[in-house]
Amino acid sequence: MWSTGAHRSTVARGVRAGRLRPVGPRLYTSNLTDDLADVVARHRYDIVAGYFPGAVIVDRSAANGGVPVGGELHIDHSRQTELQLPGLLIRPRPGPGPLPGDMPFVNGLSISSPARVLLDNARESRGRAGRGRRTLDRPELEEYLETLCQRQGTEWLIGVRKQIDELAGTAGMTAEARVVGTLIGAILGTRDASVTSPRLRARIAGRPFDSQRLELFTTLRDRLLEWSPKPRVVADATAPRHRYLPFFEAYFSNFIEGTEFTIDEAVRIALRGEVPPTRPADAHDIIGTYEIVSDATEMTRVPRTGDEVLSLLRERHRRLLAGRPDKRPGEFKERANQAGATQFVAPDLVPGTLEQGFRIARPLADPFARAVFLLFLVSEVHPFDDGNGRIARIMMNAELVAAGEQRIVVPTVYRNNYLQSLRALTHNRRPDPLIRTLDFAQQYTASVDFSSIEQARSTLQITHALDDPSVADASGIRLTLPSRTDLPTAVATLALDDEHEVDL
């Protein structure tokens, strides 16, 4: 409530009676319980409009979408007196008022257009006496410009540069326009500029990346460096018990993605080359996957540099989806893709994010740790129109095969565990569910005798590996390990649980 001439006596009585409490000059609230800073935060724009009608949110605050930074809100207004309220300092400065392109905000307020934000924040400012900087510093300005590029695309900058030139003349900001124009020219490849922001520097070099994803990759890497895995099974890929493991790897990897065949149908497709006329594309998915994972030489190829990650992904994708020319095999996506609520890396950020992400993995020496990281890197970037999950699992298992360790197969019944563990990391930054899920899946794979299709099928059935995941979840059925007495000695010495369910 505002204390005006008409209400002054009413407000005074309310304060004396304990029904109102003061918030700021001539400003009171009837909320007697909540912290005043919380009350101000909920009504900040009503308050700003009351004290500074018609103000424009500018400078650092406009770059932050109108949200105060460090408890300070910067505005353009004729009234020049700062106002300190609980949890909020309103800092006005002189200016031209609303300019062309500025956008209506709330309660008669306006907020600077992106062009004006860039111009205003190109001005130098300093923090003083407990006050923050009014404008972004140079690295922050570059980061803001890079964020705009990610959201709008670089072609959008051409129009913004024109708006900046027009505003500069109106607002007398030609020096600031030169600063911003040089940065935009560097992005568009028409000018040279000294740039400090790693993100903007990467964009200028033609390798922009998704910085939020890199933070996620760093979280996973750091946890993997701390992880103490159970003893790993050294796997002889030529041993009889692994004869049909590549087949089941290809079978389950496609089943996860919805390419569903019976085991007998998949045998005829992958091992005998019989392509059903009614599902030729699905059959070629099975064949393409099997050709890669059964190729002993191919499955020992692992990337050592960022460039090798890109080339190896393209090669394997081209081979994987050779039967689906409409999916642009071997070509990175040109359109954004998503799964449910997960939006994957934007197309123009794919190469840079893969390269930068791979650099983050350098400290990982353990093959299992590298395998988990590569799986998530590819899955999270989602670099192709289709086949991303299968390629991610191929990259994971190549790391293990190259190190002589046991591959990881994700059986049908374990599909939901696997996908939920990926989402737990993507959305909640929790790496442990993914690590534990793959750790158990590797131990499970080691426990199955793949020396014949029938031997493997029998074990898979007994352990619920072939069960429908939705039905299994509803019935409380879990993937279980075969009886210890049926395991080979190397596996029986492991400390294995009888069944597994990851707490997400």
Secondary structure, 3 states (H helix, E strand, C coil): CECCCCCHHHHHHHHHCCCCEEEECCEEECCCCCCHHHHHHHCHHHHHHHHCCCCEECHHHHHCCCCCECCEEEEECCCCCCEEECCEEEEEECCCCCCCCCEECCCCCEECCHHHHHHHHCCCCCCECCECCCCCCHHHHHHHHHHHHHHHCCCHHHHHHHHHHHHHHHHCCHHHHHHHHHHHHHHHCCCCCCCCCHHHHHHHCCCCCCHHHHHHHHHHHHHHHHCCCCCCCECCCCCHHHCCHHHHHHHHHHHHCCCCCCHHHHHHHHHCCCCCCCCHHHHHHHHHHHHHHCCCCHHHCCCCCHHHHHHHHHHHHHHHCCCCHHHCCCCCCCCCCEECCEECCCHHHHHHHHHHHHHHCCCCCCHHHHHHHHHHHHHHHCCCCCCHHHHHHHHHHHHHHHCCECCCCCCHHHHHHHHHHHHHHHHHCCCHHHHHHHHHHHHHHHHCCCCCHHHHHHHHHHCCCCCCHHHHHHHCCCCECCCHHHCCHHHHCCCCCCECCCCC
